[in-house]
Amino acid sequence: MSTIEPALYDVKDAAAYLHLSRARVYELLAAGDLEARKLGGKTVLLKTEIERYVRSLPVAAIGRKRAA
């Protein structure tokens, strides 16, 4: 049995996927950091758009040595 992953997420599910609040997702949308679509009256985010946003985040310097 295969599991089908959704191509679209509503704001609530996108927030859960990103471990953020819905309010924070709306802030990212307003700032242009995330892009949404309308499906009927519903705001949805493409999975690829969510993944693009995650890839755009800065890399954490945890465990890296600083250059002298």
mmCIF file as Biopython writes it, N, C-alpha, C and O atoms, coordinates in Angstrom:
data_model
#
loop_
_atom_site.group_PDB
_atom_site.id
_atom_site.type_symbol
_atom_site.label_atom_id
_atom_site.label_alt_id
_atom_site.label_comp_id
_atom_site.label_asym_id
_atom_site.label_entity_id
_atom_site.label_seq_id
_atom_site.pdbx_PDB_ins_code
_atom_site.Cartn_x
_atom_site.Cartn_y
_atom_site.Cartn_z
_atom_site.occupancy
_atom_site.B_iso_or_equiv
_atom_site.auth_seq_id
_atom_site.auth_asym_id
_atom_site.pdbx_PDB_model_num
ATOM 1   N N  . MET A ? 1  ? 0.846   -1.185 0.000  1.0 0.0 1  A 1 
ATOM 2   C CA . MET A ? 1  ? 0.000   0.000  0.000  1.0 0.0 1  A 1 
ATOM 3   C C  . MET A ? 1  ? 0.885   1.240  0.000  1.0 0.0 1  A 1 
ATOM 4   O O  . MET A ? 1  ? 1.765   1.371  0.851  1.0 0.0 1  A 1 
ATOM 5   N N  . SER A ? 2  ? 0.665   2.134  -0.929 1.0 0.0 2  A 1 
ATOM 6   C CA . SER A ? 2  ? 1.482   3.334  -1.018 1.0 0.0 2  A 1 
ATOM 7   C C  . SER A ? 2  ? 0.775   4.515  -0.347 1.0 0.0 2  A 1 
ATOM 8   O O  . SER A ? 2  ? -0.453  4.587  -0.300 1.0 0.0 2  A 1 
ATOM 9   N N  . THR A ? 3  ? 1.587   5.430  0.166  1.0 0.0 3  A 1 
ATOM 10  C CA . THR A ? 3  ? 1.057   6.639  0.780  1.0 0.0 3  A 1 
ATOM 11  C C  . THR A ? 3  ? 1.222   7.784  -0.198 1.0 0.0 3  A 1 
ATOM 12  O O  . THR A ? 3  ? 2.315   8.019  -0.713 1.0 0.0 3  A 1 
ATOM 13  N N  . ILE A ? 4  ? 0.157   8.482  -0.449 1.0 0.0 4  A 1 
ATOM 14  C CA . ILE A ? 4  ? 0.203   9.631  -1.354 1.0 0.0 4  A 1 
ATOM 15  C C  . ILE A ? 4  ? 0.380   10.884 -0.512 1.0 0.0 4  A 1 
ATOM 16  O O  . ILE A ? 4  ? -0.422  11.159 0.381  1.0 0.0 4  A 1 
ATOM 17  N N  . GLU A ? 5  ? 1.426   11.639 -0.797 1.0 0.0 5  A 1 
ATOM 18  C CA . GLU A ? 5  ? 1.661   12.890 -0.090 1.0 0.0 5  A 1 
ATOM 19  C C  . GLU A ? 5  ? 0.920   14.010 -0.804 1.0 0.0 5  A 1 
ATOM 20  O O  . GLU A ? 5  ? 0.872   14.039 -2.033 1.0 0.0 5  A 1 
ATOM 21  N N  . PRO A ? 6  ? 0.340   14.938 -0.036 1.0 0.0 6  A 1 
ATOM 22  C CA . PRO A ? 6  ? -0.405  16.027 -0.667 1.0 0.0 6  A 1 
ATOM 23  C C  . PRO A ? 6  ? 0.506   16.986 -1.423 1.0 0.0 6  A 1 
ATOM 24  O O  . PRO A ? 6  ? 1.645   17.227 -1.021 1.0 0.0 6  A 1 
ATOM 25  N N  . ALA A ? 7  ? -0.011  17.528 -2.521 1.0 0.0 7  A 1 
ATOM 26  C CA . ALA A ? 7  ? 0.714   18.549 -3.283 1.0 0.0 7  A 1 
ATOM 27  C C  . ALA A ? 7  ? 0.389   19.939 -2.761 1.0 0.0 7  A 1 
ATOM 28  O O  . ALA A ? 7  ? 1.143   20.886 -2.983 1.0 0.0 7  A 1 
ATOM 29  N N  . LEU A ? 8  ? -0.750  20.057 -2.058 1.0 0.0 8  A 1 
ATOM 30  C CA . LEU A ? 8  ? -1.209  21.334 -1.519 1.0 0.0 8  A 1 
ATOM 31  C C  . LEU A ? 8  ? -1.448  21.203 -0.018 1.0 0.0 8  A 1 
ATOM 32  O O  . LEU A ? 8  ? -1.895  20.164 0.467  1.0 0.0 8  A 1 
ATOM 33  N N  . TYR A ? 9  ? -1.143  22.270 0.701  1.0 0.0 9  A 1 
ATOM 34  C CA . TYR A ? 9  ? -1.410  22.329 2.135  1.0 0.0 9  A 1 
ATOM 35  C C  . TYR A ? 9  ? -2.216  23.587 2.428  1.0 0.0 9  A 1 
ATOM 36  O O  . TYR A ? 9  ? -1.900  24.658 1.911  1.0 0.0 9  A 1 
ATOM 37  N N  . ASP A ? 10 ? -3.258  23.467 3.258  1.0 0.0 10 A 1 
ATOM 38  C CA . ASP A ? 10 ? -3.911  24.682 3.715  1.0 0.0 10 A 1 
ATOM 39  C C  . ASP A ? 10 ? -2.998  25.321 4.758  1.0 0.0 10 A 1 
ATOM 40  O O  . ASP A ? 10 ? -2.005  24.716 5.161  1.0 0.0 10 A 1 
ATOM 41  N N  . VAL A ? 11 ? -3.317  26.521 5.193  1.0 0.0 11 A 1 
ATOM 42  C CA . VAL A ? 11 ? -2.429  27.265 6.098  1.0 0.0 11 A 1 
ATOM 43  C C  . VAL A ? 11 ? -2.211  26.489 7.400  1.0 0.0 11 A 1 
ATOM 44  O O  . VAL A ? 11 ? -1.093  26.449 7.915  1.0 0.0 11 A 1 
ATOM 45  N N  . LYS A ? 12 ? -3.257  25.883 7.927  1.0 0.0 12 A 1 
ATOM 46  C CA . LYS A ? 12 ? -3.147  25.122 9.172  1.0 0.0 12 A 1 
ATOM 47  C C  . LYS A ? 12 ? -2.164  23.958 9.016  1.0 0.0 12 A 1 
ATOM 48  O O  . LYS A ? 12 ? -1.309  23.743 9.875  1.0 0.0 12 A 1 
ATOM 49  N N  . ASP A ? 13 ? -2.290  23.212 7.921  1.0 0.0 13 A 1 
ATOM 50  C CA . ASP A ? 13 ? -1.404  22.065 7.703  1.0 0.0 13 A 1 
ATOM 51  C C  . ASP A ? 13 ? 0.016   22.499 7.341  1.0 0.0 13 A 1 
ATOM 52  O O  . ASP A ? 13 ? 0.983   21.837 7.717  1.0 0.0 13 A 1 
ATOM 53  N N  . ALA A ? 14 ? 0.143   23.611 6.613  1.0 0.0 14 A 1 
ATOM 54  C CA . ALA A ? 14 ? 1.477   24.143 6.304  1.0 0.0 14 A 1 
ATOM 55  C C  . ALA A ? 14 ? 2.172   24.564 7.594  1.0 0.0 14 A 1 
ATOM 56  O O  . ALA A ? 14 ? 3.370   24.335 7.760  1.0 0.0 14 A 1 
ATOM 57  N N  . ALA A ? 15 ? 1.427   25.176 8.502  1.0 0.0 15 A 1 
ATOM 58  C CA . ALA A ? 15 ? 1.990   25.582 9.788  1.0 0.0 15 A 1 
ATOM 59  C C  . ALA A ? 15 ? 2.459   24.364 10.572 1.0 0.0 15 A 1 
ATOM 60  O O  . ALA A ? 15 ? 3.546   24.382 11.151 1.0 0.0 15 A 1 
ATOM 61  N N  . ALA A ? 16 ? 1.660   23.317 10.597 1.0 0.0 16 A 1 
ATOM 62  C CA . ALA A ? 16 ? 2.046   22.094 11.304 1.0 0.0 16 A 1 
ATOM 63  C C  . ALA A ? 16 ? 3.280   21.472 10.657 1.0 0.0 16 A 1 
ATOM 64  O O  . ALA A ? 16 ? 4.189   21.031 11.359 1.0 0.0 16 A 1 
ATOM 65  N N  . TYR A ? 17 ? 3.321   21.434 9.329  1.0 0.0 17 A 1 
ATOM 66  C CA . TYR A ? 17 ? 4.456   20.873 8.585  1.0 0.0 17 A 1 
ATOM 67  C C  . TYR A ? 17 ? 5.745   21.627 8.920  1.0 0.0 17 A 1 
ATOM 68  O O  . TYR A ? 17 ? 6.808   21.020 9.050  1.0 0.0 17 A 1 
ATOM 69  N N  . LEU A ? 18 ? 5.644   22.956 9.060  1.0 0.0 18 A 1 
ATOM 70  C CA . LEU A ? 18 ? 6.809   23.800 9.343  1.0 0.0 18 A 1 
ATOM 71  C C  . LEU A ? 18 ? 7.075   23.989 10.843 1.0 0.0 18 A 1 
ATOM 72  O O  . LEU A ? 18 ? 8.065   24.613 11.226 1.0 0.0 18 A 1 
ATOM 73  N N  . HIS A ? 19 ? 6.191   23.449 11.685 1.0 0.0 19 A 1 
ATOM 74  C CA . HIS A ? 19 ? 6.294   23.625 13.144 1.0 0.0 19 A 1 
ATOM 75  C C  . HIS A ? 19 ? 6.230   25.110 13.518 1.0 0.0 19 A 1 
ATOM 76  O O  . HIS A ? 19 ? 6.986   25.589 14.363 1.0 0.0 19 A 1 
ATOM 77  N N  . LEU A ? 20 ? 5.302   25.825 12.863 1.0 0.0 20 A 1 
ATOM 78  C CA . LEU A ? 20 ? 5.075   27.239 13.113 1.0 0.0 20 A 1 
ATOM 79  C C  . LEU A ? 20 ? 3.606   27.445 13.443 1.0 0.0 20 A 1 
ATOM 80  O O  . LEU A ? 20 ? 2.782   26.554 13.239 1.0 0.0 20 A 1 
ATOM 81  N N  . SER A ? 21 ? 3.287   28.620 13.952 1.0 0.0 21 A 1 
ATOM 82  C CA . SER A ? 21 ? 1.884   28.947 14.180 1.0 0.0 21 A 1 
ATOM 83  C C  . SER A ? 21 ? 1.252   29.386 12.856 1.0 0.0 21 A 1 
ATOM 84  O O  . SER A ? 21 ? 1.948   29.765 11.915 1.0 0.0 21 A 1 
ATOM 85  N N  . ARG A ? 22 ? -0.062  29.325 12.807 1.0 0.0 22 A 1 
ATOM 86  C CA . ARG A ? 22 ? -0.764  29.830 11.618 1.0 0.0 22 A 1 
ATOM 87  C C  . ARG A ? 22 ? -0.483  31.315 11.437 1.0 0.0 22 A 1 
ATOM 88  O O  . ARG A ? 22 ? -0.311  31.789 10.314 1.0 0.0 22 A 1 
ATOM 89  N N  . ALA A ? 23 ? -0.438  32.053 12.556 1.0 0.0 23 A 1 
ATOM 90  C CA . ALA A ? 23 ? -0.160  33.492 12.467 1.0 0.0 23 A 1 
ATOM 91  C C  . ALA A ? 23 ? 1.196   33.739 11.822 1.0 0.0 23 A 1 
ATOM 92  O O  . ALA A ? 23 ? 1.335   34.652 11.008 1.0 0.0 23 A 1 
ATOM 93  N N  . ARG A ? 24 ? 2.194   32.940 12.172 1.0 0.0 24 A 1 
ATOM 94  C CA . ARG A ? 24 ? 3.538   33.110 11.603 1.0 0.0 24 A 1 
ATOM 95  C C  . ARG A ? 24 ? 3.531   32.797 10.106 1.0 0.0 24 A 1 
ATOM 96  O O  . ARG A ? 24 ? 4.218   33.467 9.336  1.0 0.0 24 A 1 
ATOM 97  N N  . VAL A ? 25 ? 2.770   31.798 9.689  1.0 0.0 25 A 1 
ATOM 98  C CA . VAL A ? 25 ? 2.661   31.485 8.254  1.0 0.0 25 A 1 
ATOM 99  C C  . VAL A ? 25 ? 2.040   32.670 7.529  1.0 0.0 25 A 1 
ATOM 100 O O  . VAL A ? 25 ? 2.508   33.042 6.453  1.0 0.0 25 A 1 
ATOM 101 N N  . TYR A ? 26 ? 0.994   33.273 8.096  1.0 0.0 26 A 1 
ATOM 102 C CA . TYR A ? 26 ? 0.387   34.454 7.470  1.0 0.0 26 A 1 
ATOM 103 C C  . TYR A ? 26 ? 1.379   35.619 7.420  1.0 0.0 26 A 1 
ATOM 104 O O  . TYR A ? 26 ? 1.377   36.383 6.456  1.0 0.0 26 A 1 
ATOM 105 N N  . GLU A ? 27 ? 2.221   35.764 8.440  1.0 0.0 27 A 1 
ATOM 106 C CA . GLU A ? 27 ? 3.259   36.808 8.422  1.0 0.0 27 A 1 
ATOM 107 C C  . GLU A ? 27 ? 4.247   36.556 7.287  1.0 0.0 27 A 1 
ATOM 108 O O  . GLU A ? 27 ? 4.636   37.490 6.585  1.0 0.0 27 A 1 
ATOM 109 N N  . LEU A ? 28 ? 4.654   35.305 7.104  1.0 0.0 28 A 1 
ATOM 110 C CA . LEU A ? 28 ? 5.585   34.959 6.019  1.0 0.0 28 A 1 
ATOM 111 C C  . LEU A ? 28 ? 4.940   35.213 4.656  1.0 0.0 28 A 1 
ATOM 112 O O  . LEU A ? 28 ? 5.610   35.652 3.721  1.0 0.0 28 A 1 
ATOM 113 N N  . LEU A ? 29 ? 3.652   34.939 4.546  1.0 0.0 29 A 1 
ATOM 114 C CA . LEU A ? 29 ? 2.932   35.219 3.294  1.0 0.0 29 A 1 
ATOM 115 C C  . LEU A ? 29 ? 2.883   36.719 3.033  1.0 0.0 29 A 1 
ATOM 116 O O  . LEU A ? 29 ? 3.133   37.162 1.912  1.0 0.0 29 A 1 
ATOM 117 N N  . ALA A ? 30 ? 2.565   37.496 4.051  1.0 0.0 30 A 1 
ATOM 118 C CA . ALA A ? 30 ? 2.473   38.957 3.904  1.0 0.0 30 A 1 
ATOM 119 C C  . ALA A ? 30 ? 3.823   39.563 3.540  1.0 0.0 30 A 1 
ATOM 120 O O  . ALA A ? 30 ? 3.887   40.538 2.792  1.0 0.0 30 A 1 
ATOM 121 N N  . ALA A ? 31 ? 4.905   38.984 4.069  1.0 0.0 31 A 1 
ATOM 122 C CA . ALA A ? 31 ? 6.253   39.490 3.793  1.0 0.0 31 A 1 
ATOM 123 C C  . ALA A ? 31 ? 6.775   39.031 2.428  1.0 0.0 31 A 1 
ATOM 124 O O  . ALA A ? 31 ? 7.810   39.510 1.966  1.0 0.0 31 A 1 
ATOM 125 N N  . GLY A ? 32 ? 6.062   38.108 1.789  1.0 0.0 32 A 1 
ATOM 126 C CA . GLY A ? 32 ? 6.511   37.594 0.499  1.0 0.0 32 A 1 
ATOM 127 C C  . GLY A ? 32 ? 7.524   36.466 0.610  1.0 0.0 32 A 1 
ATOM 128 O O  . GLY A ? 32 ? 8.100   36.050 -0.396 1.0 0.0 32 A 1 
ATOM 129 N N  . ASP A ? 33 ? 7.749   35.964 1.825  1.0 0.0 33 A 1 
ATOM 130 C CA . ASP A ? 33 ? 8.687   34.854 2.010  1.0 0.0 33 A 1 
ATOM 131 C C  . ASP A ? 33 ? 8.085   33.524 1.581  1.0 0.0 33 A 1 
ATOM 132 O O  . ASP A ? 33 ? 8.804   32.604 1.194  1.0 0.0 33 A 1 
ATOM 133 N N  . LEU A ? 34 ? 6.781   33.431 1.651  1.0 0.0 34 A 1 
ATOM 134 C CA . LEU A ? 34 ? 6.040   32.269 1.154  1.0 0.0 34 A 1 
ATOM 135 C C  . LEU A ? 34 ? 4.998   32.783 0.170  1.0 0.0 34 A 1 
ATOM 136 O O  . LEU A ? 34 ? 4.512   33.906 0.297  1.0 0.0 34 A 1 
ATOM 137 N N  . GLU A ? 35 ? 4.663   31.962 -0.800 1.0 0.0 35 A 1 
ATOM 138 C CA . GLU A ? 35 ? 3.660   32.331 -1.800 1.0 0.0 35 A 1 
ATOM 139 C C  . GLU A ? 35 ? 2.511   31.330 -1.732 1.0 0.0 35 A 1 
ATOM 140 O O  . GLU A ? 35 ? 2.727   30.120 -1.680 1.0 0.0 35 A 1 
ATOM 141 N N  . ALA A ? 36 ? 1.301   31.849 -1.734 1.0 0.0 36 A 1 
ATOM 142 C CA . ALA A ? 36 ? 0.114   31.002 -1.651 1.0 0.0 36 A 1 
ATOM 143 C C  . ALA A ? 36 ? -0.716  31.117 -2.921 1.0 0.0 36 A 1 
ATOM 144 O O  . ALA A ? 36 ? -0.512  32.006 -3.747 1.0 0.0 36 A 1 
ATOM 145 N N  . ARG A ? 37 ? -1.639  30.209 -3.045 1.0 0.0 37 A 1 
ATOM 146 C CA . ARG A ? 37 ? -2.600  30.196 -4.145 1.0 0.0 37 A 1 
ATOM 147 C C  . ARG A ? 37 ? -3.991  30.188 -3.533 1.0 0.0 37 A 1 
ATOM 148 O O  . ARG A ? 37 ? -4.152  29.914 -2.343 1.0 0.0 37 A 1 
ATOM 149 N N  . LYS A ? 38 ? -4.984  30.486 -4.340 1.0 0.0 38 A 1 
ATOM 150 C CA . LYS A ? 38 ? -6.371  30.377 -3.914 1.0 0.0 38 A 1 
ATOM 151 C C  . LYS A ? 38 ? -7.000  29.194 -4.637 1.0 0.0 38 A 1 
ATOM 152 O O  . LYS A ? 38 ? -6.875  29.056 -5.853 1.0 0.0 38 A 1 
ATOM 153 N N  . LEU A ? 39 ? -7.668  28.355 -3.882 1.0 0.0 39 A 1 
ATOM 154 C CA . LEU A ? 39 ? -8.407  27.217 -4.433 1.0 0.0 39 A 1 
ATOM 155 C C  . LEU A ? 39 ? -9.830  27.370 -3.923 1.0 0.0 39 A 1 
ATOM 156 O O  . LEU A ? 39 ? -10.141 27.019 -2.785 1.0 0.0 39 A 1 
ATOM 157 N N  . GLY A ? 40 ? -10.687 27.902 -4.789 1.0 0.0 40 A 1 
ATOM 158 C CA . GLY A ? 40 ? -12.007 28.308 -4.312 1.0 0.0 40 A 1 
ATOM 159 C C  . GLY A ? 40 ? -11.800 29.481 -3.371 1.0 0.0 40 A 1 
ATOM 160 O O  . GLY A ? 40 ? -11.168 30.468 -3.749 1.0 0.0 40 A 1 
ATOM 161 N N  . GLY A ? 41 ? -12.312 29.396 -2.172 1.0 0.0 41 A 1 
ATOM 162 C CA . GLY A ? 41 ? -12.100 30.444 -1.191 1.0 0.0 41 A 1 
ATOM 163 C C  . GLY A ? 41 ? -10.991 30.132 -0.213 1.0 0.0 41 A 1 
ATOM 164 O O  . GLY A ? 41 ? -10.777 30.869 0.750  1.0 0.0 41 A 1 
ATOM 165 N N  . LYS A ? 42 ? -10.287 29.045 -0.455 1.0 0.0 42 A 1 
ATOM 166 C CA . LYS A ? 42 ? -9.284  28.568 0.494  1.0 0.0 42 A 1 
ATOM 167 C C  . LYS A ? 42 ? -7.874  28.992 0.062  1.0 0.0 42 A 1 
ATOM 168 O O  . LYS A ? 42 ? -7.540  28.953 -1.122 1.0 0.0 42 A 1 
ATOM 169 N N  . THR A ? 43 ? -7.058  29.395 1.035  1.0 0.0 43 A 1 
ATOM 170 C CA . THR A ? 43 ? -5.655  29.714 0.780  1.0 0.0 43 A 1 
ATOM 171 C C  . THR A ? 43 ? -4.851  28.442 0.930  1.0 0.0 43 A 1 
ATOM 172 O O  . THR A ? 43 ? -4.926  27.777 1.964  1.0 0.0 43 A 1 
ATOM 173 N N  . VAL A ? 44 ? -4.082  28.096 -0.088 1.0 0.0 44 A 1 
ATOM 174 C CA . VAL A ? 44 ? -3.278  26.874 -0.069 1.0 0.0 44 A 1 
ATOM 175 C C  . VAL A ? 44 ? -1.849  27.184 -0.486 1.0 0.0 44 A 1 
ATOM 176 O O  . VAL A ? 44 ? -1.586  28.142 -1.213 1.0 0.0 44 A 1 
ATOM 177 N N  . LEU A ? 45 ? -0.937  26.353 -0.009 1.0 0.0 45 A 1 
ATOM 178 C CA . LEU A ? 45 ? 0.473   26.483 -0.364 1.0 0.0 45 A 1 
ATOM 179 C C  . LEU A ? 45 ? 0.915   25.204 -1.058 1.0 0.0 45 A 1 
ATOM 180 O O  . LEU A ? 45 ? 0.609   24.100 -0.610 1.0 0.0 45 A 1 
ATOM 181 N N  . LEU A ? 46 ? 1.635   25.370 -2.152 1.0 0.0 46 A 1 
ATOM 182 C CA . LEU A ? 46 ? 2.189   24.211 -2.835 1.0 0.0 46 A 1 
ATOM 183 C C  . LEU A ? 46 ? 3.290   23.597 -1.974 1.0 0.0 46 A 1 
ATOM 184 O O  . LEU A ? 46 ? 4.056   24.317 -1.332 1.0 0.0 46 A 1 
ATOM 185 N N  . LYS A ? 47 ? 3.366   22.281 -1.961 1.0 0.0 47 A 1 
ATOM 186 C CA . LYS A ? 47 ? 4.423   21.607 -1.207 1.0 0.0 47 A 1 
ATOM 187 C C  . LYS A ? 47 ? 5.791   22.074 -1.692 1.0 0.0 47 A 1 
ATOM 188 O O  . LYS A ? 47 ? 6.700   22.263 -0.884 1.0 0.0 47 A 1 
ATOM 189 N N  . THR A ? 48 ? 5.944   22.258 -2.985 1.0 0.0 48 A 1 
ATOM 190 C CA . THR A ? 48 ? 7.226   22.711 -3.537 1.0 0.0 48 A 1 
ATOM 191 C C  . THR A ? 48 ? 7.586   24.106 -3.047 1.0 0.0 48 A 1 
ATOM 192 O O  . THR A ? 48 ? 8.764   24.420 -2.876 1.0 0.0 48 A 1 
ATOM 193 N N  . GLU A ? 49 ? 6.565   24.957 -2.816 1.0 0.0 49 A 1 
ATOM 194 C CA . GLU A ? 49 ? 6.816   26.307 -2.297 1.0 0.0 49 A 1 
ATOM 195 C C  . GLU A ? 49 ? 7.280   26.240 -0.841 1.0 0.0 49 A 1 
ATOM 196 O O  . GLU A ? 49 ? 8.177   26.978 -0.434 1.0 0.0 49 A 1 
ATOM 197 N N  . ILE A ? 50 ? 6.667   25.359 -0.068 1.0 0.0 50 A 1 
ATOM 198 C CA . ILE A ? 50 ? 7.091   25.179 1.321  1.0 0.0 50 A 1 
ATOM 199 C C  . ILE A ? 50 ? 8.538   24.674 1.362  1.0 0.0 50 A 1 
ATOM 200 O O  . ILE A ? 50 ? 9.344   25.154 2.159  1.0 0.0 50 A 1 
ATOM 201 N N  . GLU A ? 51 ? 8.858   23.721 0.513  1.0 0.0 51 A 1 
ATOM 202 C CA . GLU A ? 51 ? 10.220  23.178 0.451  1.0 0.0 51 A 1 
ATOM 203 C C  . GLU A ? 51 ? 11.219  24.244 -0.002 1.0 0.0 51 A 1 
ATOM 204 O O  . GLU A ? 51 ? 12.343  24.287 0.497  1.0 0.0 51 A 1 
ATOM 205 N N  . ARG A ? 52 ? 10.818  25.110 -0.949 1.0 0.0 52 A 1 
ATOM 206 C CA . ARG A ? 52 ? 11.694  26.195 -1.398 1.0 0.0 52 A 1 
ATOM 207 C C  . ARG A ? 52 ? 12.008  27.130 -0.239 1.0 0.0 52 A 1 
ATOM 208 O O  . ARG A ? 52 ? 13.151  27.549 -0.059 1.0 0.0 52 A 1 
ATOM 209 N N  . TYR A ? 53 ? 10.982  27.453 0.545  1.0 0.0 53 A 1 
ATOM 210 C CA . TYR A ? 53 ? 11.186  28.322 1.698  1.0 0.0 53 A 1 
ATOM 211 C C  . TYR A ? 53 ? 12.167  27.688 2.684  1.0 0.0 53 A 1 
ATOM 212 O O  . TYR A ? 53 ? 13.073  28.364 3.173  1.0 0.0 53 A 1 
ATOM 213 N N  . VAL A ? 54 ? 12.000  26.426 2.974  1.0 0.0 54 A 1 
ATOM 214 C CA . VAL A ? 54 ? 12.898  25.744 3.911  1.0 0.0 54 A 1 
ATOM 215 C C  . VAL A ? 54 ? 14.335  25.763 3.385  1.0 0.0 54 A 1 
ATOM 216 O O  . VAL A ? 54 ? 15.274  25.992 4.147  1.0 0.0 54 A 1 
ATOM 217 N N  . ARG A ? 55 ? 14.503  25.523 2.088  1.0 0.0 55 A 1 
ATOM 218 C CA . ARG A ? 55 ? 15.861  25.553 1.499  1.0 0.0 55 A 1 
ATOM 219 C C  . ARG A ? 55 ? 16.473  26.950 1.551  1.0 0.0 55 A 1 
ATOM 220 O O  . ARG A ? 55 ? 17.696  27.090 1.551  1.0 0.0 55 A 1 
ATOM 221 N N  . SER A ? 56 ? 15.629  27.991 1.595  1.0 0.0 56 A 1 
ATOM 222 C CA . SER A ? 56 ? 16.145  29.362 1.607  1.0 0.0 56 A 1 
ATOM 223 C C  . SER A ? 56 ? 16.602  29.812 3.000  1.0 0.0 56 A 1 
ATOM 224 O O  . SER A ? 56 ? 17.255  30.846 3.134  1.0 0.0 56 A 1 
ATOM 225 N N  . LEU A ? 57 ? 16.265  29.048 4.020  1.0 0.0 57 A 1 
ATOM 226 C CA . LEU A ? 57 ? 16.662  29.415 5.383  1.0 0.0 57 A 1 
ATOM 227 C C  . LEU A ? 57 ? 18.174  29.333 5.529  1.0 0.0 57 A 1 
ATOM 228 O O  . LEU A ? 57 ? 18.803  28.500 4.875  1.0 0.0 57 A 1 
ATOM 229 N N  . PRO A ? 58 ? 18.782  30.177 6.372  1.0 0.0 58 A 1 
ATOM 230 C CA . PRO A ? 58 ? 20.223  30.136 6.545  1.0 0.0 58 A 1 
ATOM 231 C C  . PRO A ? 58 ? 20.675  28.834 7.206  1.0 0.0 58 A 1 
ATOM 232 O O  . PRO A ? 58 ? 19.961  28.251 8.022  1.0 0.0 58 A 1 
ATOM 233 N N  . VAL A ? 59 ? 21.850  28.404 6.844  1.0 0.0 59 A 1 
ATOM 234 C CA . VAL A ? 59 ? 22.429  27.201 7.425  1.0 0.0 59 A 1 
ATOM 235 C C  . VAL A ? 59 ? 22.912  27.530 8.835  1.0 0.0 59 A 1 
ATOM 236 O O  . VAL A ? 59 ? 23.573  28.545 9.057  1.0 0.0 59 A 1 
ATOM 237 N N  . ALA A ? 60 ? 22.574  26.662 9.779  1.0 0.0 60 A 1 
ATOM 238 C CA . ALA A ? 60 ? 23.001  26.881 11.167 1.0 0.0 60 A 1 
ATOM 239 C C  . ALA A ? 60 ? 24.493  26.623 11.298 1.0 0.0 60 A 1 
ATOM 240 O O  . ALA A ? 60 ? 25.038  25.722 10.660 1.0 0.0 60 A 1 
ATOM 241 N N  . ALA A ? 61 ? 25.145  27.420 12.129 1.0 0.0 61 A 1 
ATOM 242 C CA . ALA A ? 61 ? 26.589  27.304 12.329 1.0 0.0 61 A 1 
ATOM 243 C C  . ALA A ? 61 ? 26.914  26.373 13.496 1.0 0.0 61 A 1 
ATOM 244 O O  . ALA A ? 61 ? 28.027  26.419 14.020 1.0 0.0 61 A 1 
ATOM 245 N N  . ILE A ? 62 ? 25.995  25.553 13.902 1.0 0.0 62 A 1 
ATOM 246 C CA . ILE A ? 62 ? 26.207  24.646 15.036 1.0 0.0 62 A 1 
ATOM 247 C C  . ILE A ? 62 ? 27.306  23.645 14.679 1.0 0.0 62 A 1 
ATOM 248 O O  . ILE A ? 62 ? 27.243  22.965 13.655 1.0 0.0 62 A 1 
ATOM 249 N N  . GLY A ? 63 ? 28.297  23.575 15.537 1.0 0.0 63 A 1 
ATOM 250 C CA . GLY A ? 63 ? 29.382  22.616 15.343 1.0 0.0 63 A 1 
ATOM 251 C C  . GLY A ? 63 ? 30.430  23.034 14.347 1.0 0.0 63 A 1 
ATOM 252 O O  . GLY A ? 63 ? 31.371  22.281 14.096 1.0 0.0 63 A 1 
ATOM 253 N N  . ARG A ? 64 ? 30.299  24.206 13.774 1.0 0.0 64 A 1 
ATOM 254 C CA . ARG A ? 64 ? 31.300  24.686 12.816 1.0 0.0 64 A 1 
ATOM 255 C C  . ARG A ? 64 ? 32.341  25.507 13.533 1.0 0.0 64 A 1 
ATOM 256 O O  . ARG A ? 64 ? 32.030  26.244 14.468 1.0 0.0 64 A 1 
ATOM 257 N N  . LYS A ? 65 ? 33.568  25.382 13.098 1.0 0.0 65 A 1 
ATOM 258 C CA . LYS A ? 65 ? 34.637  26.203 13.662 1.0 0.0 65 A 1 
ATOM 259 C C  . LYS A ? 65 ? 34.623  27.555 12.974 1.0 0.0 65 A 1 
ATOM 260 O O  . LYS A ? 65 ? 34.411  27.651 11.765 1.0 0.0 65 A 1 
ATOM 261 N N  . ARG A ? 66 ? 34.850  28.588 13.754 1.0 0.0 66 A 1 
ATOM 262 C CA . ARG A ? 66 ? 34.912  29.929 13.187 1.0 0.0 66 A 1 
ATOM 263 C C  . ARG A ? 66 ? 36.284  30.164 12.589 1.0 0.0 66 A 1 
ATOM 264 O O  . ARG A ? 66 ? 37.292  29.681 13.106 1.0 0.0 66 A 1 
ATOM 265 N N  . ALA A ? 67 ? 36.315  30.903 11.508 1.0 0.0 67 A 1 
ATOM 266 C CA . ALA A ? 67 ? 37.591  31.261 10.890 1.0 0.0 67 A 1 
ATOM 267 C C  . ALA A ? 67 ? 38.279  32.311 11.773 1.0 0.0 67 A 1 
ATOM 268 O O  . ALA A ? 67 ? 37.633  33.231 12.276 1.0 0.0 67 A 1 
ATOM 269 N N  . ALA A ? 68 ? 39.570  32.163 11.951 1.0 0.0 68 A 1 
ATOM 270 C CA . ALA A ? 68 ? 40.312  33.091 12.830 1.0 0.0 68 A 1 
ATOM 271 C C  . ALA A ? 68 ? 40.676  34.362 12.120 1.0 0.0 68 A 1 
ATOM 272 O O  . ALA A ? 68 ? 41.298  35.243 12.712 1.0 0.0 68 A 1 
#
